[in-house]
Amino acid sequence: MTDEINGFAIEPSCRNRHLFRRVSEPKHEYVFEITPKRIVLHATLPDAVGRDRADALDDAERAEKDAQKAAEEFQRRIFGWAPAPSERDHG
């Protein structure tokens, strides 16, 4: 089953890991482990082909923040609540 939240298509990967694929430009992919108590970013996969490296890194940073928000919303939808920011583990 694929969900879409905040411009990210979310696909289950294995167990608690999910692939967040940005559907708009710039394209980026993230692998999050999401449990009731935490969200851990395990990998970022930016698509920087044919782009200036600095622009690609800026886009990746912005997209990572957007992906984190989508992961938090996904966690809330699945588990019905979200931990306080101090309880989150971002890596």
C-alpha positions as CSV (number, residue, x, y, z in Angstrom):
1,M,0.0,0.0,0.0
2,T,1.3,3.4,-0.9
3,D,0.3,6.6,1.0
4,E,0.9,10.2,0.0
5,I,1.6,12.8,2.6
6,N,2.9,16.4,2.0
7,G,4.1,15.6,-1.5
8,F,5.8,12.3,-0.6
9,A,4.8,8.9,-1.8
10,I,5.4,6.5,1.1
11,E,6.1,2.9,0.4
12,P,6.7,0.2,3.0
13,S,10.3,-1.1,2.8
14,C,10.7,-3.7,5.5
15,R,9.3,-4.0,9.0
16,N,9.3,-0.5,10.4
17,R,11.2,1.1,7.5
18,H,9.5,3.2,4.8
19,L,10.7,4.8,1.6
20,F,9.5,8.4,1.3
21,R,9.8,9.4,-2.4
22,R,9.2,13.1,-3.2
23,V,6.7,13.4,-6.1
24,S,7.7,16.9,-7.2
25,E,10.9,18.4,-8.3
26,P,13.6,18.2,-7.0
27,K,13.2,14.5,-6.6
28,H,14.7,13.0,-3.4
29,E,14.1,9.8,-1.5
30,Y,14.5,9.0,2.2
31,V,14.4,5.8,4.3
32,F,12.9,6.3,7.7
33,E,12.4,3.8,10.5
34,I,9.1,4.7,12.2
35,T,7.9,3.2,15.5
36,P,5.4,4.5,18.0
37,K,8.1,6.2,20.0
38,R,10.7,7.4,17.4
39,I,11.5,8.4,13.9
40,V,15.0,7.6,12.6
41,L,16.3,8.8,9.2
42,H,18.5,6.0,7.8
43,A,19.3,7.2,4.3
44,T,18.9,10.1,1.9
45,L,19.0,9.6,-1.8
46,P,19.1,12.9,-3.7
47,D,18.8,13.0,-7.4
48,A,21.4,15.6,-8.4
49,V,22.0,14.6,-12.0
50,G,22.7,17.6,-14.2
51,R,22.4,20.1,-11.3
52,D,24.8,22.4,-9.6
53,R,26.1,20.6,-6.5
54,A,25.4,23.6,-4.1
55,D,21.8,23.8,-5.4
56,A,21.4,20.1,-5.1
57,L,22.6,20.2,-1.4
58,D,20.3,23.1,-0.6
59,D,17.4,21.3,-2.2
60,A,18.3,18.1,-0.3
61,E,18.3,20.0,3.0
62,R,14.9,21.6,2.3
63,A,13.5,18.3,1.1
64,E,14.8,16.5,4.2
65,K,12.9,18.8,6.5
66,D,9.8,18.3,4.4
67,A,10.3,14.5,4.6
68,Q,10.7,14.7,8.3
69,K,7.4,16.5,8.6
70,A,5.8,13.8,6.4
71,A,7.3,11.1,8.5
72,E,5.9,12.7,11.7
73,E,2.4,12.9,10.0
74,F,2.7,9.3,8.9
75,Q,3.6,8.2,12.4
76,R,0.6,10.1,13.8
77,R,-1.7,8.4,11.2
78,I,-0.4,4.9,12.0
79,F,0.0,5.1,15.7
80,G,-2.5,7.8,16.5
81,W,-0.1,10.2,18.3
82,A,3.3,11.7,18.0
83,P,6.0,12.0,20.7
84,A,7.2,15.3,21.9
85,P,10.2,16.7,19.8
86,S,12.6,15.8,22.7
87,E,11.6,12.1,22.5
88,R,12.3,11.9,18.7
89,D,15.6,10.3,17.5
90,H,16.6,11.9,14.1
91,G,19.6,9.7,13.5
